[in-house]
Amino acid sequence: MNQRPGVEKFLLKMAQYYEIVIFTAGMQDYADWAIDQIGGDSSIALRTISYRLFRQQTLPCREFYLKDLSILGRDLNKTIIVDNISENFLLQPENGISIKSWYDDEDDTALV
C-alpha cells in the first residue's frame, strides 16, 4: 500500500509531544487495515496512534461526515484536527488545519 511521503517520520515526531487520534470517515474494517499498514512491519501505527475513530462516530451531513471533536473528551483548547476536507471540522472550525489531498504524489511534502 502506498503511503503519503513523510507519514512515518511525522507520526513518530508528533507522538513525542501529542496524543494522536485517527478520526476518519472511512469504514472501520478498511480504515483499520490501512492504518495498520503505516510503517509496515515496524508497527509505527501501534507505537504512535492512541485511539481510532471511524465513520460510526461521525455525524452524516449531506455528502460529507462531520467530525465532532467534543466526543474525544479532551480540552478543545488543546485539540486540533488535520483534514483534507474542511467541512469535516465545521463544528470546531478554530481547531481545524486544512491539508491538501494526497493521490500517490511521491514529491508531496505536506507532512514534512
Backbone as CSV, one residue per row, in Angstrom:
resi,resn,N_x,N_y,N_z,CA_x,CA_y,CA_z,C_x,C_y,C_z
1,MET,0.838,-1.183,0.000,0.000,0.000,0.000,0.882,1.245,0.000
2,ASN,0.558,2.188,-0.837,1.291,3.449,-0.864,0.911,4.287,0.351
3,GLN,1.866,5.035,0.848,1.566,5.947,1.939,2.186,7.302,1.653
4,ARG,1.557,8.325,2.183,1.998,9.689,1.931,3.444,9.855,2.395
5,PRO,4.271,10.476,1.564,5.662,10.702,1.966,5.750,11.461,3.292
6,GLY,6.574,10.961,4.173,6.794,11.612,5.459,5.869,11.186,6.572
7,VAL,4.897,10.310,6.292,3.908,9.961,7.321,4.559,9.272,8.524
8,GLU,5.496,8.393,8.288,6.126,7.685,9.410,6.894,8.657,10.306
9,LYS,7.722,9.474,9.699,8.507,10.452,10.458,7.583,11.439,11.174
10,PHE,6.525,11.878,10.493,5.549,12.802,11.081,4.920,12.199,12.338
11,LEU,4.432,10.973,12.238,3.794,10.338,13.392,4.774,10.120,14.541
12,LEU,5.974,9.669,14.226,6.966,9.447,15.281,7.321,10.743,16.004
13,LYS,7.462,11.821,15.260,7.801,13.117,15.865,6.633,13.659,16.685
14,MET,5.438,13.652,16.112,4.267,14.193,16.808,3.933,13.397,18.073
15,ALA,4.153,12.086,18.031,3.846,11.242,19.191,4.740,11.554,20.385
16,GLN,5.858,12.216,20.152,6.723,12.620,21.258,6.082,13.732,22.084
17,TYR,5.171,14.477,21.479,4.594,15.659,22.127,3.081,15.607,22.306
18,TYR,2.406,14.796,21.480,0.948,14.833,21.443,0.342,13.438,21.488
19,GLU,-0.880,13.376,21.960,-1.689,12.163,21.837,-2.275,12.183,20.427
20,ILE,-2.081,11.130,19.684,-2.561,11.078,18.303,-3.799,10.191,18.232
21,VAL,-4.852,10.766,17.663,-6.103,10.037,17.442,-6.407,10.117,15.952
22,ILE,-6.608,8.990,15.324,-7.045,8.973,13.933,-8.564,9.029,13.941
23,PHE,-9.113,10.020,13.253,-10.567,10.200,13.164,-10.894,10.242,11.685
24,THR,-11.403,9.145,11.173,-11.660,9.032,9.747,-13.135,8.800,9.469
25,ALA,-13.582,9.271,8.333,-14.949,8.992,7.881,-15.000,7.654,7.154
26,GLY,-13.878,6.974,7.097,-13.823,5.662,6.450,-14.496,4.593,7.294
27,MET,-14.858,3.511,6.635,-15.448,2.368,7.333,-14.358,1.686,8.161
28,GLN,-14.730,1.185,9.330,-13.743,0.688,10.283,-12.876,-0.441,9.749
29,ASP,-13.440,-1.413,9.069,-12.628,-2.539,8.577,-11.514,-2.061,7.658
30,TYR,-11.867,-1.227,6.680,-10.858,-0.747,5.744,-9.873,0.197,6.448
31,ALA,-10.392,1.099,7.266,-9.532,2.072,7.938,-8.535,1.383,8.869
32,ASP,-8.983,0.391,9.629,-8.058,-0.347,10.495,-6.945,-0.982,9.669
33,TRP,-7.314,-1.607,8.560,-6.318,-2.231,7.700,-5.319,-1.192,7.188
34,ALA,-5.828,-0.064,6.684,-4.951,0.977,6.120,-4.035,1.563,7.192
35,ILE,-4.562,1.842,8.356,-3.756,2.413,9.441,-2.666,1.427,9.858
36,ASP,-3.023,0.156,9.941,-2.050,-0.860,10.352,-0.914,-1.023,9.351
37,GLN,-1.087,-0.554,8.124,-0.041,-0.646,7.102,1.040,0.417,7.294
38,ILE,0.768,1.454,8.068,1.745,2.527,8.247,2.998,1.971,8.908
39,GLY,4.087,2.113,8.235,5.355,1.627,8.774,5.610,0.164,8.521
40,GLY,4.683,-0.518,7.870,4.887,-1.938,7.571,5.108,-2.750,8.828
41,ASP,6.141,-3.550,8.826,6.427,-4.443,9.952,6.944,-3.720,11.193
42,SER,7.276,-2.438,11.045,7.834,-1.718,12.197,6.750,-1.225,13.157
43,SER,5.492,-1.461,12.853,4.336,-1.146,13.704,4.333,0.296,14.219
44,ILE,4.648,1.228,13.350,4.613,2.640,13.743,3.226,3.031,14.212
45,ALA,2.202,2.521,13.558,0.832,2.844,13.950,0.564,2.437,15.397
46,LEU,0.992,1.257,15.773,0.760,0.780,17.138,1.513,1.615,18.171
47,ARG,2.676,2.103,17.808,3.500,2.872,18.745,3.083,4.333,18.841
48,THR,2.392,4.859,17.846,2.143,6.302,17.819,0.672,6.700,17.928
49,ILE,-0.237,5.840,17.538,-1.659,6.200,17.496,-2.352,5.649,18.736
50,SER,-2.912,6.560,19.539,-3.550,6.165,20.798,-4.956,5.622,20.611
51,TYR,-5.725,6.253,19.732,-7.121,5.873,19.529,-7.492,6.016,18.064
52,ARG,-8.556,5.329,17.694,-9.077,5.391,16.330,-10.587,5.603,16.391
53,LEU,-11.050,6.554,15.613,-12.485,6.798,15.477,-12.840,6.665,14.003
54,PHE,-14.045,6.173,13.726,-14.417,5.832,12.365,-15.753,6.476,11.988
55,ARG,-16.247,6.104,10.817,-17.488,6.689,10.303,-18.627,6.621,11.319
56,GLN,-18.713,5.543,12.082,-19.818,5.420,13.035,-19.755,6.482,14.142
57,GLN,-18.619,7.156,14.306,-18.523,8.233,15.291,-18.711,9.621,14.662
58,THR,-18.936,9.682,13.351,-19.158,10.964,12.686,-20.650,11.275,12.622
59,LEU,-20.950,12.496,12.211,-22.335,12.920,12.029,-22.579,13.134,10.538
60,PRO,-23.437,12.302,9.915,-23.702,12.487,8.488,-24.330,13.853,8.226
61,CYS,-23.833,14.540,7.216,-24.342,15.862,6.858,-24.197,16.037,5.350
62,ARG,-25.274,15.874,4.645,-25.276,15.932,3.173,-24.297,14.912,2.609
63,GLU,-23.326,15.375,1.816,-22.412,14.436,1.163,-21.121,14.202,1.942
64,PHE,-21.017,14.708,3.157,-19.801,14.505,3.945,-20.166,14.126,5.375
65,TYR,-19.161,13.877,6.168,-19.340,13.451,7.555,-18.643,14.437,8.477
66,LEU,-19.398,14.983,9.419,-18.818,15.930,10.374,-18.092,15.161,11.470
67,LYS,-16.948,15.677,11.852,-16.170,15.084,12.933,-16.281,16.013,14.127
68,ASP,-17.037,15.591,15.115,-17.261,16.384,16.313,-16.171,16.059,17.329
69,LEU,-15.234,16.974,17.495,-14.096,16.734,18.391,-14.509,16.620,19.853
70,SER,-15.697,17.092,20.202,-16.124,17.021,21.602,-16.276,15.580,22.077
71,ILE,-16.470,14.630,21.169,-16.608,13.236,21.603,-15.295,12.662,22.123
72,LEU,-14.196,13.368,21.867,-12.905,12.907,22.373,-12.795,13.044,23.890
73,GLY,-13.580,13.955,24.451,-13.482,14.179,25.890,-12.189,14.864,26.296
74,ARG,-11.596,15.626,25.370,-10.335,16.319,25.631,-10.589,17.821,25.639
75,ASP,-9.688,18.571,26.229,-9.760,20.021,26.227,-9.638,20.504,24.785
76,LEU,-10.698,21.114,24.261,-10.676,21.554,22.866,-9.711,22.707,22.631
77,ASN,-9.284,23.383,23.690,-8.269,24.425,23.544,-6.893,23.825,23.251
78,LYS,-6.774,22.515,23.421,-5.502,21.833,23.177,-5.664,20.722,22.132
79,THR,-6.680,20.844,21.300,-7.007,19.811,20.326,-7.049,20.407,18.930
80,ILE,-6.427,19.715,17.973,-6.508,20.137,16.572,-6.950,18.946,15.725
81,ILE,-7.459,19.259,14.557,-7.782,18.241,13.571,-7.124,18.651,12.261
82,VAL,-6.399,17.723,11.681,-5.766,17.942,10.380,-6.568,17.111,9.395
83,ASP,-7.156,17.762,8.397,-8.055,17.058,7.479,-7.990,17.686,6.098
84,ASN,-8.198,16.868,5.089,-8.198,17.378,3.724,-9.580,17.878,3.285
85,ILE,-10.585,17.697,4.118,-11.932,18.171,3.815,-12.347,19.103,4.944
86,SER,-12.300,20.403,4.691,-12.548,21.377,5.760,-13.965,21.280,6.326
87,GLU,-14.920,20.778,5.553,-16.288,20.598,6.081,-16.312,19.616,7.245
88,ASN,-15.331,18.721,7.313,-15.302,17.739,8.397,-15.133,18.371,9.766
89,PHE,-14.590,19.577,9.828,-14.438,20.223,11.131,-15.276,21.496,11.246
90,LEU,-16.446,21.496,10.629,-17.351,22.639,10.727,-17.806,22.913,12.158
91,LEU,-17.921,21.892,12.974,-18.387,22.084,14.349,-17.350,22.781,15.230
92,GLN,-16.079,22.636,14.900,-14.991,23.291,15.630,-14.001,23.868,14.621
93,PRO,-14.403,24.864,13.854,-13.520,25.388,12.802,-12.207,25.966,13.327
94,GLU,-12.209,26.476,14.549,-10.984,27.046,15.110,-9.943,25.973,15.428
95,ASN,-10.353,24.712,15.424,-9.439,23.606,15.700,-8.907,22.952,14.426
96,GLY,-9.397,23.392,13.291,-9.064,22.722,12.037,-7.838,23.264,11.335
97,ILE,-7.056,22.356,10.818,-5.925,22.681,9.946,-6.162,21.915,8.654
98,SER,-6.300,22.652,7.561,-6.527,22.014,6.265,-5.205,21.527,5.690
99,ILE,-5.261,20.373,5.079,-4.109,19.821,4.375,-4.599,19.390,2.998
100,LYS,-3.765,19.528,1.996,-4.191,19.148,0.656,-4.356,17.627,0.569
101,SER,-5.247,17.209,-0.308,-5.455,15.781,-0.542,-4.201,15.179,-1.154
102,TRP,-4.023,13.888,-0.932,-2.856,13.204,-1.480,-3.316,12.064,-2.371
103,TYR,-2.753,12.016,-3.578,-3.075,10.965,-4.547,-1.791,10.394,-5.141
104,ASP,-1.035,9.675,-4.348,0.170,8.979,-4.808,1.258,9.886,-5.366
105,ASP,1.322,11.131,-4.939,2.368,12.045,-5.398,3.622,11.815,-4.555
106,GLU,4.615,11.205,-5.142,5.862,10.895,-4.433,6.639,12.148,-4.025
107,ASP,6.320,13.301,-4.643,7.010,14.536,-4.337,6.265,15.398,-3.308
108,ASP,5.195,14.864,-2.749,4.396,15.586,-1.764,5.238,15.875,-0.519
109,THR,5.122,17.098,0.002,5.881,17.493,1.204,4.982,18.049,2.308
110,ALA,3.689,17.817,2.233,2.748,18.407,3.190,3.045,18.003,4.635
111,LEU,3.498,16.798,4.864,3.774,16.340,6.230,5.176,16.687,6.703
112,VAL,6.019,17.071,5.768,7.387,17.448,6.130,7.328,18.781,6.830
